[in-house]
Amino acid sequence: MSTPPLASAPEGPRALRPLLDTVLEALDDGARARGGPLPAGGPVAVAARMRQAVGDILPDRGDPHALRTLVHAIAEGAADPAHPLCAAHLHCPPLAVATAADLAASALNPSLDSWDQGPGPSELERSVAGVLAREVYPAAPPNPDSLVTTGGTEANQLALLLAREANGGTVRLVCGANAHHSLARAAWLLGLPEPVVVRAPAGTLDPDALDEALSRLTGPLLVAATAGTTDAGLIDPLPEIAARCAAHGARLHIDAAYGGGLLFSDRYRARLTGLDAADTVTLDLHKLGWQPVAAGLLAVKDLRDLTALRHRADYLNAADDSEAGLPDLLGRSLRTTRRPDVLKLAVTLKTLGRTGLGALVDQVCARARAFAGLVDEHPGFELRARPVISTVLFRPADATDTTVAAVRRALLTDGRAVLGRARLDGRLWLKATLLNPATGPDDLAALLRLVAARRATLVEGHTPR
Ligand SMILES: *Cc1c(COP(=O)(O)O)cnc(C)c1O
């Protein structure tokens, strides 16, 4: 048997071209076979069709059609974030240009754990990390920096780790009841004391309750605030929180995994006032940044915090190599082998510019306002509140929580619309997270009609699974 073609130069591009044609055709055919935002039938039916399509995954003799078969199957079985009725999660439709850049990253396969596995890519990462850190900290002396992560979860873990190390080995997390679950999990992972949870009655952290907690607690403290809650897209009162932290000598982390994208918008940037008071900020550009997963960052105000991550492994960053001028990359992550996720980020930032990205942000926020307007005017629905970013919580009027949950599941099983759920003010809401800039007014009206029609088929007390 001859060697299968390899992707990196010089024969790579020639070998890839026909394979890409196959991939693109299979993506197209698979999406057509799905025919909606989600494959219909629910988990048992979808799993059966998937197993049937995939067949034997490790046959004795290889199958030359495997690429077409599997790409078709995975496209048919996918939830399509670019479908206008797919609006459940902070799951964005990726920009084509970013996806194309990601292909180049896969073809070249650099790794960012040592300079000799990616000399140019490691320099690109340094530049992009610096540029994004300065977006968060325009005035921070001497030079803010950021670490590239797999997402908000890893960024939050690193934020807690840096806080622990800056405080001599321990820190207590104080966060709102609205904080992302990954923060408490990171505290558990890092062996920190049980987090202190401060009430967030309206979905945002209450600064007076925070002040009360900070007055009562002793020892090093890390407050974590949220700019863009996952459930409702709400932004904590950042300047008030920052002032309370300063008064009590507590360190501040802001989880802006969702809201961080507002930095690109002239219209919405002011909603993040106070962000640069934080010692660390989580960003997640696979949310309001239209990147393929993964595209997270942790922005760090004071470079000195990063010394906690310094680490030596002779084969990657021997002291004499570093002294001779080879960049030392191990201290930029807890991972070793690492994809150059910055390539797609750099391509996106440079292709769209601040104006282009800002326009996408403005567009999805406008869609959310329009959808909230439709809900508000409809006698069959209740709107929780006007959106702050691009999340709209609503529910059929006069429905029980059980019915609200059943409507969501029925839409998933139909494969016609994908909505999320959120429990707030003691009630269950349907959640529309609008991240698709191509969604139009007609799509929003169709989404609401579909929810109304599905609700009408569910009789209270006799809800199917
Ligand atoms: C999505 C989200 C996270 C987690 O990010 P991942 O990329 O899923 O790891 C953390 N915090 C907030 C507020 C989020 O919305």
The ligand as an SDF file (V2000), in Angstrom:
LIG
                    3D

 15 15  0  0  0  0  0  0  0  0999 V2000
  -19.9200   29.8680   28.0530 C   0  0  0  0  0  0  0  0  0  0  0  0
  -19.5060   30.4550   29.3260 C   0  0  0  0  0  0  0  0  0  0  0  0
  -18.4030   29.9480   30.0240 C   0  0  0  0  0  0  0  0  0  0  0  0
  -17.7090   28.6760   29.6070 C   0  0  0  0  0  0  0  0  0  0  0  0
  -17.0840   28.8000   28.3840 O   0  0  0  0  0  0  0  0  0  0  0  0
  -16.7090   27.5060   27.5130 P   0  0  0  0  0  0  0  0  0  0  0  0
  -16.1280   28.1010   26.2970 O   0  0  0  0  0  0  0  0  0  0  0  0
  -18.0010   26.7920   27.2750 O   0  0  0  0  0  0  0  0  0  0  0  0
  -15.7540   26.6970   28.2930 O   0  0  0  0  0  0  0  0  0  0  0  0
  -17.9960   30.6140   31.1570 C   0  0  0  0  0  0  0  0  0  0  0  0
  -18.6400   31.6980   31.5950 N   0  0  0  0  0  0  0  0  0  0  0  0
  -19.7200   32.2070   30.9620 C   0  0  0  0  0  0  0  0  0  0  0  0
  -20.3980   33.4250   31.5130 C   0  0  0  0  0  0  0  0  0  0  0  0
  -20.1940   31.5870   29.8100 C   0  0  0  0  0  0  0  0  0  0  0  0
  -21.2800   32.0670   29.1840 O   0  0  0  0  0  0  0  0  0  0  0  0
  1  2  1  0
  2  3  1  0
  2 14  2  0
  3  4  1  0
  3 10  2  0
  4  5  1  0
  5  6  1  0
  6  7  2  0
  6  8  1  0
  6  9  1  0
 10 11  1  0
 11 12  2  0
 12 13  1  0
 12 14  1  0
 14 15  1  0
M  END
$$$$
